[in-house]
Amino acid sequence: MVAWRYSAAALAGFATVAAASAARRDDAAPPVEQINIPGAFIVEFADNQDATGFLSQVGDETGSPKVSHRLTLDSKIFRGVSFSVEDHSNETAGRIAALPQVKRLWPVSLVKVPDLRVSWTGNDPKHKRQTNTTSWPPHVMTQVDKLRADGFTGTGMRIGIVDTGIDYTHPALGACFGPGCLVEYGYDFVGDAFDGSSAPEPDGDPFEACNGHGTHVAGIIAAMANPMGFTGAAPGVKLGMYRTFGCSGVSTGDAMLAGVVRAFEDGSDIITGSVGNYNGWPGEAFSVAVSRIVKAGVPCTFAAGNQVGGTEGLFGLSNPSTGEGVMSISSYQSAVADDPGKVSYFTSWGPSFELTLAPSFGAPGGEILSTWPVALGSYAVASGTSMSTPLVASIVALVAQVRGTRDPDLIKRLLASTAKPNFSQDYLDLDFNAGLGPVPQQGAGMVQAYDAAHASSIVSVAGIAFNDTDNLVSDTTFTVTNVGDTAAAYNISHVPALTATTLTDIYRMSSPGLFTSYATLKFEPATFTLEPNTSAEVRVSVTPPGGLDAASLPVYSGWVAINGTNADGDIALSVPYLGVAGSMKNATVLAVSRLVFTRTDDPRGAAVAANSTFQVPVPDGRPDLAQPSLNVSDLVFPAGTLPSQYMWLVMGSAEVRLEVVPIATPGSEPNRDAKDNGLGLVTLGNVAGYPGTFVRPIGWFTNWRGQLADGSWAPAGRYRLSAFALKIMADRALPESWDRFDSPEFILRYV
């Protein structure tokens, strides 16, 4: 092993200067986007429920003329069903969630295939590598070449891939599908024509030749010798492909969920995916299932994402990489790319909104040559965490083969503790040359396969999260165990990374600000010796960096370096850490100053004046709601124009409410259905479709027809809408834990 090359002394000079790199401020409203399929839901059953009987009950409960089955999930990991409700209304979700058979309910999300950043396609021999396959740069950078030289290829391992499908007719991918082939198993959940809203056409053949993403991923793992002069990192494995995207490049949350569950049920030893949704919360059905698969003993690698500098900044990871135990994979530049070995500028940043340390670690993902559908050119060079993730999955297979175990927690700890941190690639006006790239950007570092496979010292944790200042874990412990045959001496030290800031004013930065202000760490003991098969506990105490604007949510990070020696040579391990030098619960979540109460017939989204009257359609079967022209103001909008509340989250929120507040008028009776909402406000409850849970930072409009979340209708009268967003890591019982916006008062009539 190579000793840790960045000593605390070498970097100490950076701590004395509070240098800063300018950030990109995003004070423009986020794009309004459709993130869910209207009327489509995923249900996890509370018991051994029959899907057909349940869907019949859903129809009865919602009054829908048609409930369409989408997918059935019958696994010890996840038992449930997805379906679509025709003629749904906003209260449909609440009615379904209240059924006793329902353990959890989620909307069906839309998922777009990641942007691959393809820079070349073709099969021209002039692009053939000039060296042999054992010196393939991504393999050298991650020590795969060393394990391959020792004869390890992943033989006996089955890797299940959840992706866009595969062109298994490609000669480098075995040119066949089924038993005895390289691509041995799999399933197509959607078909070519699927676009997210159309009916899927599933079958047992995961072939596709219209996208290329999955074919590129498969070649990184297991490509055979080919005219371009490279092979996959683990060519001895067998592959399974679970196609979840149509040719349009769109998938859905239930198809992704079904893919990962089927990969588990089909006996995959490792499951990998370079796809997902940007969220930062681990609560989606897809994430829940992947975390359960890890707990069941199957290592899972999923891409961190490629969104920095676009719509996301810190806390911008893709699901399900934020799930418990999941290996979240960042990207580094390949040796043949610009800035070789540096963290790729596009790789998405963590941590999760719950301050889980992520990404976990990374591998080369910038400018990677791999297989491509034959009809589209046969080979391609592409960039993204979509490329680094399958390489790490291959390395998991190699390490598991060497060590004789697939224990997900052990392999994650081995890869984290032996990873090699590096500087980050500059982008925009950010200068990363002052220090190592932040842990929330790169994780533990670039994985080192040989070191992980042969490590004789094992650390008990894959990372340390010190939390924020309100919940500071000021000291914690980890254990070092000597599993070697000889005594080993260890020395503990601190190597900091650049500190990154999340917000400027109230706005989230898609390109974080950078500072050379570091935490102070102390260790007890700082030196120790271990005989074979003995352990030592190390206590770590932290003092967060000072002199920073706490309101900007600075995320500090670095590594606990564990250097040492034994009879075989040097020991070089590390444990990544991160924390927030500010209060998560004090951070702005709801962009109150930018919210607008508008109307559906105004494409400009201009604010509606107070005391305006909306004339909404009388709901079917409720003629009693129609009232004479009472409480009509001077400004009356045309019949059918609905009130519309624009919402904008700066940060994610575990719960978003939009509640209806009745306003008493002289001589009117108080609304007897109004109740205290626990936050000091008397309301009729949420509008239909709320509350939203685990919402990421996006903008959206909510149009209101008068329906409430419980399925009832607000009577005609005077109201305002009050929006609430729960702050991160805050006590939901306290009014001050919620950002709040109140619309102007308005009058609601049914006509």
C-alpha positions in Angstrom: 0.0 0.0 0.0 1.0 3.6 -0.5 1.2 5.8 2.5 -1.2 8.7 2.8 0.3 11.4 0.5 -1.4 14.5 2.0 -0.2 15.1 5.6 -1.8 17.4 8.0 1.4 19.5 8.1 1.4 19.8 4.3 -2.1 21.3 4.3 -1.9 23.3 7.5 -1.1 26.5 5.7 -4.5 26.5 4.0 -6.2 26.8 7.4 -4.7 30.2 8.2 -6.3 31.9 5.2 -10.0 32.2 4.9 -9.8 32.2 1.1 -13.1 32.0 -0.8 -14.1 31.0 -4.3 -17.1 32.8 -5.8 -20.3 30.7 -6.1 -23.1 30.8 -8.6 -26.3 32.2 -7.0 -29.5 30.8 -8.3 -32.2 33.4 -7.5 -34.3 32.6 -10.5 -37.3 30.5 -9.9 -36.7 26.7 -10.4 -38.3 25.2 -13.4 -41.9 24.0 -13.0 -41.8 20.4 -14.0 -44.0 17.3 -13.9 -42.4 14.9 -11.5 -45.3 12.4 -11.0 -47.9 10.7 -13.2 -51.3 12.1 -12.3 -53.5 9.4 -10.8 -50.8 6.7 -10.6 -49.7 5.2 -7.3 -47.5 2.6 -5.7 -48.9 0.9 -2.6 -47.0 -1.4 -0.2 -49.3 -3.8 1.4 -49.7 -4.1 5.2 -50.4 -7.8 5.0 -50.8 -10.6 2.4 -53.3 -8.7 0.3 -54.5 -10.0 -3.1 -53.8 -7.3 -5.7 -56.9 -7.9 -7.7 -59.2 -7.6 -4.7 -57.4 -4.6 -3.5 -57.7 -2.8 -6.8 -61.4 -3.5 -6.8 -61.7 -1.9 -3.4 -59.7 1.1 -4.6 -62.3 1.6 -7.4 -65.2 1.4 -4.8 -63.5 3.8 -2.4 -62.5 6.4 -5.0 -65.6 6.1 -7.2 -63.4 5.8 -10.2 -64.9 4.1 -13.2 -61.6 2.4 -14.0 -58.6 1.3 -11.9 -55.8 0.0 -14.2 -53.3 -2.4 -12.9 -49.7 -1.4 -13.7 -47.2 -3.8 -11.9 -47.5 -6.3 -9.1 -44.5 -6.7 -6.7 -44.5 -9.9 -4.7 -41.2 -10.2 -2.8 -40.0 -10.5 0.7 -38.3 -7.1 -0.1 -41.5 -5.4 -1.2 -45.1 -6.6 -1.5 -47.5 -4.3 -3.2 -48.9 -3.1 -6.5 -48.9 0.0 -8.7 -52.0 1.2 -10.5 -53.7 4.2 -12.2 -57.0 5.7 -11.2 -59.1 7.1 -14.1 -61.0 10.3 -13.4 -59.0 10.8 -10.3 -59.2 13.9 -8.1 -56.8 15.4 -5.7 -58.3 13.7 -2.7 -57.8 10.2 -4.3 -54.4 9.7 -2.6 -55.9 10.4 0.9 -58.7 7.9 0.3 -56.3 5.2 -0.8 -53.8 5.8 2.0 -56.7 5.4 4.5 -57.5 1.9 3.4 -56.4 -0.7 6.1 -54.5 -2.8 3.6 -52.1 0.1 2.8 -48.8 0.2 4.7 -47.4 3.1 2.6 -48.4 5.0 -0.5 -46.3 6.9 -3.0 -47.1 8.7 -6.3 -45.5 7.1 -9.4 -42.7 9.4 -10.4 -41.3 10.1 -13.8 -37.6 9.3 -14.3 -35.4 10.6 -17.1 -32.4 8.7 -18.3 -29.2 10.6 -17.3 -27.3 12.7 -19.8 -24.4 10.6 -20.9 -22.3 13.5 -22.4 -21.4 11.3 -25.4 -18.3 12.7 -27.1 -17.7 10.0 -29.8 -19.3 7.0 -31.3 -18.1 4.5 -34.0 -15.9 1.5 -34.6 -13.1 3.0 -36.7 -9.9 0.9 -35.9 -7.9 4.1 -35.8 -9.5 4.7 -32.4 -8.2 1.4 -31.1 -6.1 1.7 -27.9 -2.4 1.4 -28.5 -1.6 -0.6 -25.4 -2.9 -3.9 -24.1 -6.1 -4.3 -22.2 -4.3 -4.8 -18.8 -3.2 -1.2 -18.8 -6.6 0.3 -19.5 -6.4 3.7 -17.7 -9.6 3.4 -15.6 -8.4 0.0 -14.4 -4.9 1.3 -13.6 -6.3 4.2 -11.7 -8.5 1.9 -9.5 -6.0 -1.0 -9.2 -8.3 -3.3 -11.2 -5.2 -4.2 -13.3 -3.5 -5.6 -10.3 -6.4 -8.0 -9.4 -6.7 -9.0 -13.0 -3.0 -9.7 -13.1 -3.6 -12.1 -10.2 -6.3 -13.9 -12.2 -9.4 -12.4 -10.6 -12.2 -11.7 -13.0 -15.4 -11.9 -10.9 -16.0 -15.5 -11.9 -19.1 -16.9 -10.2 -20.7 -13.5 -9.6 -24.0 -12.4 -11.1 -24.5 -8.6 -11.5 -28.0 -7.3 -12.1 -28.2 -4.0 -13.9 -31.3 -1.7 -13.7 -31.1 0.4 -16.8 -32.3 1.2 -20.4 -31.8 -2.4 -21.8 -28.9 -3.9 -23.7 -27.8 -4.8 -27.2 -26.6 -8.3 -26.4 -26.0 -9.0 -30.1 -22.8 -7.0 -29.7 -19.8 -9.3 -30.2 -18.1 -7.8 -27.1 -21.2 -8.6 -25.0 -21.4 -12.3 -26.1 -23.7 -11.9 -29.1 -26.5 -13.9 -27.3 -28.9 -13.9 -24.4 -29.8 -16.6 -22.0 -28.1 -19.5 -20.1 -24.4 -19.8 -21.1 -24.3 -16.3 -22.5 -22.5 -13.3 -20.9 -25.9 -11.6 -20.6 -27.6 -14.5 -18.9 -30.8 -13.2 -17.5 -33.1 -10.2 -17.3 -36.5 -8.7 -18.2 -38.0 -5.8 -20.1 -40.7 -4.0 -18.0 -41.6 -1.3 -20.6 -40.9 -2.0 -24.3 -39.6 0.4 -27.0 -42.6 2.7 -27.2 -43.0 3.4 -23.5 -42.8 7.2 -22.8 -43.9 7.3 -19.2 -47.6 7.8 -19.9 -48.2 5.1 -22.5 -49.0 1.5 -21.6 -45.9 -0.6 -21.0 -45.3 -3.7 -23.1 -43.3 -6.0 -20.9 -41.6 -9.2 -22.0 -38.7 -11.5 -21.1 -36.2 -9.9 -23.5 -34.2 -6.8 -22.4 -32.8 -6.0 -25.8 -32.7 -2.4 -27.0 -30.8 -0.6 -29.7 -32.2 2.9 -29.5 -30.6 4.4 -26.4 -27.3 2.9 -25.5 -27.0 3.8 -21.8 -27.4 0.3 -20.6 -25.2 -1.2 -23.3 -22.4 1.3 -22.3 -22.8 0.4 -18.6 -22.7 -3.4 -19.4 -19.4 -3.0 -21.3 -17.7 -1.2 -18.5 -18.5 -4.2 -16.3 -17.8 -7.2 -18.5 -17.0 -6.4 -22.1 -15.0 -9.2 -23.8 -11.8 -8.6 -25.9 -12.7 -6.4 -28.8 -11.2 -4.4 -31.7 -11.0 -1.3 -29.6 -8.5 -2.9 -27.2 -10.2 -2.9 -23.8 -12.2 -5.3 -21.7 -14.7 -4.9 -18.8 -13.3 -4.7 -15.3 -14.9 -8.1 -14.3 -15.2 -10.1 -17.5 -15.8 -13.3 -15.6 -19.2 -12.2 -14.2 -22.6 -13.0 -15.7 -24.9 -10.1 -16.4 -28.6 -9.6 -15.9 -30.3 -6.6 -17.5 -33.6 -5.1 -16.3 -34.9 -2.7 -18.9 -36.9 0.1 -17.3 -36.7 2.8 -20.0 -38.4 3.1 -23.4 -36.6 4.6 -26.4 -37.9 8.0 -25.3 -35.5 7.9 -22.4 -38.3 8.1 -19.8 -39.1 5.6 -17.1 -41.3 5.6 -14.0 -40.8 4.9 -10.3 -42.8 1.7 -10.3 -40.8 0.3 -13.3 -37.6 1.1 -11.5 -38.9 -0.5 -8.3 -40.0 -3.6 -10.1 -36.6 -3.8 -11.8 -34.5 -3.8 -8.7 -36.9 -6.2 -6.9 -36.8 -8.6 -9.9 -33.0 -8.4 -9.9 -32.9 -9.4 -6.3 -35.4 -12.3 -6.8 -33.5 -13.6 -9.7 -30.5 -14.1 -7.5 -28.2 -11.3 -8.4 -25.1 -11.2 -6.2 -24.6 -7.5 -6.8 -27.1 -4.9 -8.2 -26.1 -1.7 -9.9 -28.0 1.3 -11.4 -26.9 4.5 -13.0 -30.4 5.9 -12.9 -32.7 7.6 -10.5 -34.4 10.8 -9.4 -32.8 13.9 -7.9 -34.2 14.2 -4.4 -31.8 14.1 -1.5 -34.3 12.2 0.6 -34.2 8.4 1.1 -37.9 7.9 1.5 -39.1 7.0 -2.1 -40.3 3.5 -2.8 -37.3 2.8 -5.0 -34.9 3.9 -2.3 -36.7 1.9 0.4 -36.5 -1.3 -1.6 -32.8 -0.9 -2.4 -32.0 -0.3 1.2 -33.9 -3.5 2.1 -31.9 -5.4 -0.5 -28.7 -4.2 1.0 -29.9 -5.3 4.5 -30.7 -8.7 2.9 -27.0 -9.1 2.0 -26.8 -7.9 -1.6 -24.3 -5.0 -2.3 -25.9 -2.2 -4.3 -24.1 0.6 -6.2 -26.1 3.6 -7.5 -25.0 6.8 -9.2 -24.8 10.0 -7.2 -25.9 11.9 -10.3 -24.6 14.6 -12.7 -26.3 17.8 -11.7 -23.8 20.3 -10.2 -23.8 23.5 -12.1 -27.3 22.7 -13.5 -30.3 22.7 -11.2 -28.7 21.1 -8.1 -25.9 22.0 -5.7 -25.2 20.6 -2.3 -27.9 18.2 -1.1 -28.5 17.3 -4.8 -27.9 13.5 -4.9 -29.9 11.1 -7.0 -32.1 8.5 -5.3 -31.7 5.7 -4.4 -28.0 6.4 -3.8 -29.0 8.2 -0.5 -30.5 5.0 0.9 -29.1 3.3 4.0 -26.2 1.0 3.2 -26.3 1.8 -0.5 -22.9 2.7 -2.2 -23.4 6.2 -3.7 -20.9 6.7 -6.5 -19.1 9.9 -7.6 -17.0 10.4 -10.7 -13.4 11.2 -11.4 -11.7 12.2 -14.7 -10.1 9.3 -16.6 -6.4 9.5 -17.4 -7.2 10.3 -21.0 -9.5 13.2 -20.1 -8.9 16.7 -19.0 -7.6 17.0 -15.4 -6.9 13.3 -15.1 -7.7 11.9 -11.6 -9.6 14.9 -10.4 -13.2 14.8 -9.2 -15.4 15.4 -12.3 -17.1 18.9 -12.3 -20.5 17.4 -13.1 -20.7 14.9 -10.2 -23.6 15.6 -7.9 -23.0 16.7 -4.3 -24.3 15.3 -1.1 -25.0 14.9 1.7 -28.6 13.8 2.1 -30.9 16.2 3.8 -30.6 14.0 6.9 -26.8 14.6 6.8 -25.9 11.0 5.8 -22.4 11.0 4.4 -22.8 10.6 0.6 -21.5 10.0 -2.0 -19.6 7.1 -0.6 -16.7 7.0 -3.0 -16.1 7.1 -6.7 -14.2 5.9 -9.8 -13.3 7.2 -13.3 -16.4 8.4 -15.1 -15.1 11.1 -17.4 -14.4 10.2 -21.0 -14.9 6.4 -20.8 -14.8 4.1 -23.8 -17.3 1.2 -23.8 -19.7 -0.7 -25.9 -22.7 0.9 -27.7 -25.6 -0.6 -29.7 -24.3 -2.0 -33.0 -26.9 0.0 -34.9 -25.6 3.2 -33.3 -21.9 2.7 -33.9 -20.8 -0.2 -31.7 -18.6 1.8 -29.4 -18.8 5.2 -27.6 -16.9 7.5 -25.3 -19.2 9.0 -22.7 -19.0 10.7 -19.3 -21.1 10.6 -16.1 -21.5 8.9 -12.8 -23.4 6.4 -15.1 -19.9 5.3 -16.1 -18.2 5.3 -12.7 -21.0 3.3 -11.0 -20.7 0.1 -13.0 -16.9 0.2 -12.6 -17.4 0.2 -8.8 -19.9 -2.6 -9.1 -17.3 -4.6 -11.0 -14.8 -3.8 -8.2 -17.2 -5.0 -5.6 -17.3 -8.4 -7.5 -13.5 -8.6 -7.6 -13.1 -7.7 -3.9 -15.8 -10.2 -3.0 -14.1 -12.9 -5.0 -10.7 -12.2 -3.3 -12.1 -12.0 0.2 -14.7 -14.7 -0.1 -17.6 -12.6 1.1 -20.3 -10.3 -0.3 -21.1 -8.7 3.0 -22.3 -5.2 1.8 -21.3 -3.4 5.0 -17.8 -4.9 5.1 -17.1 -4.2 1.4 -18.3 -0.6 1.7 -16.0 -0.1 4.6 -13.1 -1.6 2.9 -13.6 0.5 -0.3 -14.1 3.7 1.8 -11.1 3.2 4.0 -8.7 2.4 1.2 -10.0 5.1 -1.3 -7.7 7.8 -2.5 -9.0 11.4 -2.2 -8.0 14.0 -4.8 -8.4 17.6 -5.9 -11.5 18.6 -7.9 -11.8 19.7 -11.4 -12.3 23.5 -11.8 -15.5 24.7 -13.3 -17.3 28.0 -13.9 -15.4 30.5 -11.6 -14.7 28.0 -8.9 -11.0 27.3 -8.0 -10.4 23.9 -6.3 -6.6 24.1 -6.2 -6.5 25.3 -2.6 -7.2 21.9 -1.1 -8.7 18.5 -1.6 -12.2 18.2 -3.0 -15.0 18.3 -0.4 -16.2 15.0 0.9 -19.8 15.8 0.0 -18.6 16.0 -3.6 -16.2 13.0 -3.9 -17.0 10.9 -0.9 -14.1 8.9 0.6 -12.1 9.1 -2.7 -11.3 7.0 -5.7 -11.7 3.3 -4.9 -8.5 1.2 -4.9 -9.5 -2.4 -5.7 -6.3 -4.2 -4.8 -5.9 -2.3 -1.5 -9.5 -3.1 -0.5 -9.2 -6.7 -1.5 -6.0 -7.3 0.6 -6.4 -4.8 3.5 -5.1 -6.3 6.7 -6.6 -3.6 8.9 -10.3 -3.0 9.0 -12.1 0.1 10.2 -15.6 -0.2 11.8 -17.2 2.7 9.9 -17.4 3.9 6.3 -17.6 7.5 7.3 -18.4 9.9 10.2 -21.3 12.4 10.2 -20.9 15.1 12.8 -24.3 16.6 12.1 -25.1 20.3 12.3 -24.4 22.7 15.1 -27.8 22.2 16.7 -27.2 18.4 16.9 -23.5 18.3 17.0 -21.9 15.0 17.6 -18.9 16.6 19.2 -17.2 13.3 19.8 -17.6 9.8 18.4 -15.6 6.6 18.1 -14.5 4.0 15.6 -12.6 0.8 15.9 -9.5 -0.4 14.0 -8.9 -4.2 13.9 -5.7 -5.8 12.8 -6.7 -8.9 10.8 -3.1 -9.5 9.6 -0.6 -12.1 10.8 1.8 -9.6 12.3 1.7 -6.7 14.8 0.9 -3.3 13.3 1.7 0.3 14.6 -0.8 3.1 13.8 -0.7 6.9 13.8 -3.9 8.9 13.6 -4.0 12.4 12.0 -6.3 14.9 10.3 -6.5 15.8 6.6 -9.1 18.5 5.8 -11.0 19.2 2.6 -12.3 22.5 1.2 -15.4 23.8 3.0 -18.4 24.4 0.7 -21.4 26.6 1.3 -25.0 25.8 0.4 -27.0 29.1 0.4 -26.4 32.8 -0.4 -29.1 35.0 1.1 -32.0 32.6 0.9 -31.0 31.1 -2.4 -29.5 27.7 -3.0 -26.3 27.7 -5.1 -26.0 25.2 -7.9 -22.2 25.9 -7.8 -21.2 26.0 -4.1 -18.9 28.6 -2.7 -15.5 27.2 -1.4 -13.5 28.2 1.6 -10.2 27.1 3.3 -11.7 27.2 6.8 -11.3 23.8 8.4 -12.6 21.9 11.5 -10.2 20.9 14.2 -10.1 17.2 15.1 -8.5 15.6 18.2 -7.8 11.9 18.6 -7.5 9.6 21.6 -5.3 7.6 21.3 -3.4 9.2 18.4 -0.9 6.3 18.3 -1.2 2.6 19.2 0.0 -0.9 18.3 -2.2 -3.9 17.7 -1.2 -7.6 17.8 -2.9 -9.9 15.2 -6.7 -10.2 15.7 -6.9 -7.4 18.2 -8.8 -4.1 18.1 -8.4 -0.5 19.4 -11.1 2.1 19.8 -10.3 5.6 18.7 -12.2 8.6 20.0 -12.6 11.6 17.6 -13.5 15.1 18.9 -14.5 17.9 16.5 -14.6 21.6 16.7 -16.4 23.0 13.6 -14.6 25.8 11.7 -15.3 29.4 12.8 -15.5 32.6 11.0 -18.1 31.4 8.4 -21.6 32.6 7.8 -23.7 30.0 9.5 -26.8 31.0 7.5 -25.0 29.9 4.3 -24.9 26.3 5.7 -21.2 25.6 5.3 -20.4 21.9 5.0 -17.0 21.1 6.3 -15.3 17.8 5.7 -12.1 15.9 5.5 -10.5 12.6 6.5 -9.2 10.9 9.6 -5.9 9.5 8.3 -4.8 6.1 9.7 -1.2 5.5 8.7 0.9 2.7 10.0 3.3 -0.1 9.3 3.5 -3.8 9.7 5.9 -6.5 8.6 4.5 -6.3 5.1 5.0 -2.6 4.7 3.0 0.6 4.9 -0.7 0.8 6.0 -2.7 3.7 4.5 -6.3 4.0 5.5 -8.7 6.9 6.1 -12.2 7.6 7.3 -14.1 10.5 5.6 -16.2 12.9 7.7 -18.5 15.8 7.2 -20.6 18.2 9.3 -22.5 21.5 8.9 -21.2 24.6 10.6 -24.8 26.0 10.8 -28.3 25.1 11.7 -30.3 23.0 9.3 -33.6 23.8 11.0 -32.9 27.6 10.7 -32.3 27.4 6.9 -34.9 28.8 4.6 -37.0 26.0 3.0 -40.0 27.8 1.5 -39.1 30.8 -0.6 -41.8 32.9 1.0 -40.8 36.2 -0.7 -41.1 34.5 -4.1 -44.4 32.7 -3.7 -47.3 34.0 -5.7 -51.1 33.5 -5.4 -52.3 33.7 -8.9 -55.1 32.3 -11.2 -55.2 29.6 -13.9 -56.1 31.8 -16.8 -53.1 34.1 -16.4 -50.1 32.7 -18.2 -47.9 35.4 -16.6 -48.6 34.1 -13.2 -49.3 37.6 -11.9 -50.4 38.0 -8.3 -54.1 38.2 -7.6 -55.5 41.1 -5.6 -57.1 40.5 -2.2 -60.9 40.1 -2.1 -61.1 38.6 -5.6 -63.9 36.1 -6.3 -63.3 32.7 -8.0 -66.3 30.9 -9.6 -65.3 27.3 -9.7 -67.4 24.4 -11.2 -69.9 22.7 -9.0 -68.6 19.2 -8.3 -70.7 16.2 -9.6 -73.4 15.2 -7.1 -73.0 18.3 -5.0 -75.6 20.9 -6.3 -76.0 22.0 -2.7 -72.7 23.8 -2.9 -74.0 26.3 -5.4 -74.9 29.6 -3.7 -76.5 32.8 -4.8 -74.3 35.8 -5.5 -73.4 36.4 -1.9 -70.0 37.5 -0.8 -69.1 38.6 -4.3 -66.4 41.2 -4.6 -65.9 43.9 -7.2 -63.3 41.7 -8.9 -64.9 38.5 -10.2 -63.0 36.2 -12.4 -64.7 34.3 -15.3 -66.4 31.0 -14.4 -64.0 28.1 -14.4 -60.9 30.2 -13.5 -59.3 28.5 -10.5 -57.1 30.0 -7.7 -53.5 28.8 -8.2 -50.8 28.8 -5.6 -47.2 28.8 -6.8 -44.8 27.0 -4.5 -41.0 27.1 -4.4 -38.8 25.1 -2.1 -35.2 26.4 -1.7 -34.3 23.3 0.3 -36.0 19.9 0.6 -38.8 19.5 3.1 -40.0 16.3 4.7 -43.6 17.7 4.7 -45.3 20.4 2.7 -48.8 21.5 3.6 -51.3 23.8 1.8 -54.2 24.4 4.2 -57.5 26.2 3.8 -58.2 28.9 6.3 -61.9 30.1 6.6 -62.3 33.8 7.2 -65.2 34.9 9.3 -67.4 37.7 7.9 -69.7 39.9 9.9 -72.9 38.1 10.7 -71.7 34.7 9.5 -71.5 31.5 11.6 -68.0 30.1 12.3 -67.2 27.0 10.2 -67.8 24.1 12.6 -65.5 21.8 10.6 -62.5 24.1 11.1 -59.9 22.8 13.6 -56.6 23.9 15.1 -53.9 22.5 12.9 -51.4 22.3 15.8 -49.5 25.3 14.5 -51.7 28.0 15.9 -54.0 28.2 12.9 -57.7 27.1 12.6 -58.1 25.5 9.2 -60.3 23.1 7.2 -57.2 21.0 6.6 -55.1 20.5 3.5 -56.2 21.1 0.0 -56.6 17.8 -1.9 -53.3 16.3 -2.9 -51.5 17.5 0.3 -49.5 17.1 2.4 -46.5 16.3 0.2 -43.7 14.3 1.8 -40.0 14.2 1.1 -40.2 17.0 -1.4 -37.1 18.1 -3.2 -36.2 21.8 -4.1 -38.5 22.5 -7.1 -41.3 24.9 -8.1 -44.9 23.9 -8.9 -48.4 25.3 -9.1 -51.4 23.9 -7.2 -54.8 24.7 -8.7 -57.7 24.5 -6.3 -61.3 23.5 -7.1 -62.5 23.6 -3.5 -61.6 20.0 -2.6 -60.0 19.1 0.7 -57.6 16.3 1.4 -60.2 14.2 3.2 -62.4 14.2 0.1 -64.9 16.7 1.3 -65.5 20.1 -0.2 -65.0 23.5 1.3 -68.4 25.4 1.3 -68.7 28.7 -0.6 -67.2 31.5 1.5 -64.2 33.7 2.2 -60.8 32.0 2.5 -57.1 32.2 2.3 -54.5 29.5 1.6 -51.7 29.0 4.1 -48.6 27.1 2.9 -46.3 25.4 5.4 -42.9 23.6 4.8 -41.3 21.7 7.6 -37.7 22.8 8.1 -35.0 20.2 8.0 -34.3 18.4 11.2 -36.9 20.4 13.0 -39.5 19.5 15.6 -42.8 19.3 13.6 -44.8 20.1 16.7 -43.4 23.6 17.0 -44.9 26.4 14.9 -41.4 27.9 14.5 -40.3 24.7 12.8 -42.3 25.6 9.7 -41.8 28.2 7.0 -45.2 29.8 6.3 -46.8 31.8 3.5 -50.4 33.2 3.6 -52.2 34.1 0.4 -54.5 37.1 0.2 -58.1 36.6 1.2 -60.4 35.5 -1.6 -64.0 34.5 -2.2 -64.9 31.0 -3.4 -68.2 30.4 -5.2 -69.5 27.3 -7.0 -71.3 27.9 -10.3 
